Amino acid sequence: MCQRAKPRINHYDANPWALDRNATKPGGSAQTLQWLEDDGLVERKSYPVVPPHVEYSLSPMGVEAAQQVRSLADWIEENVDRIVVAQKGKPRAKKETSLRALIAR
C-alpha cells in the first residue's frame, strides 16, 4: 500500500500478507481499513461512480508507521537465526520460522 499501485480491496481479502488476520474474513479488509482510517493511518477517497469506487492511501502518519514496521521487519530478517535459537527447547503448538510466521505472531 505504501509505494505501489493502489490495490482494490478484494486484493487484501485474498492476500496472506494483508493488513491483519481480519483481512482473511469476508468484509474483514473493509473493517480493518475503517479502523486504520479512524486512527489516522490511511486516507479514504470515494468516487461518485457506479459501481462505487474507493481508494485508500497512507496518510502522513501512516507513512511514519510504515517506516517503523519496515524497520522492525528488517531487524527480524537480520536476527531470525537468533530468534530461532531462542525458540529451541521451548514448547510451541507448531514451530514456524519463516518471517511471515514471525510477523503474524
N, C-alpha and C positions, 0 to 999 in steps of 0.2 A: 504494500500500500504506500510505501514511502516514496520511491522514485520511479515506480513502474507505472504502466498504463493503468487507468482506473478499472479494476475488475468489476464485473457485475456481482451482485450479492450472491447469486447461485454459485459463483466460483468459490466463495468461502464455505458454503454448505458442503461442498464436495472435497474440500482441501484439508488434509490432516494437519497442515501447518497453520490452519486458520487462527483467528484471534484467540480462541479458547475452546475448551471442550464443548461448551454450549453450542458452538457452531455446527456440531455434528447432528444436532436435533433439528427437525423441520422448523423453520422460522427462528432458529436459535441465533443465526447471524444478525437478523434484524434486531433482536433484543440486545445482543452484545453491542452492536453499533449504536443503539439508543443509549445504552449505559455510557459508552465512550463519548458520545455527544454530550450527554448530561454532565460528564466530568470535564468537558472542555478539551478532550484529546482529539476529537475529529470534528470536522465541519460538514454539514449536510447541505447539498444544493438540490432542490426539487425543480423539475421542469414541467410546465403545464402542457403536457402532450399525452396522447393516447397511443399505446398503453403508457402508464406512468413511468417516468424515468427519474431516478435519483442517483446522484453521485456523492461519494464520500471522499474526503481528503484529510490528511493530518493537519491539525491546527498548529500554530507555532509551539504551543505547549506539547502537543503530540509529537512533533519533531524532536523536541528535547527528550521526551520519554523514550522515543525510539532509539535515540543515540545511547541512552543509558542501557537499554535492553541489548542493543548490539554489543556494547562493551562487556556486559555480563556473558553473552553468548560467546564472545571471543575468549574471555577468561576461561569459560568452561571447556572450550576446544583446546586451549593451551594446557589445561590441567586435568583433562579427562583421565589420564593414566593415574594420577594421584588420587582422583575420586574413586576409580575402580579399586585401587589398592585399599583405600579406606573402607570400601564396602565389603571387602573379602572377610568372610567369617561372621558376618552379621546376617541374621535371618531376614529374608525378604520373601514375599509371596512369589515373585519371579524376578530373576535378575535380567535387567536390560542395561546395556552400557552405551547405547547409541546416544548421540547428542539430543536427538528428538525425544528419547525417553527421559533423559535428564531434565530437559526443559519442561516436559509435561508434568513433572512431579510438583 
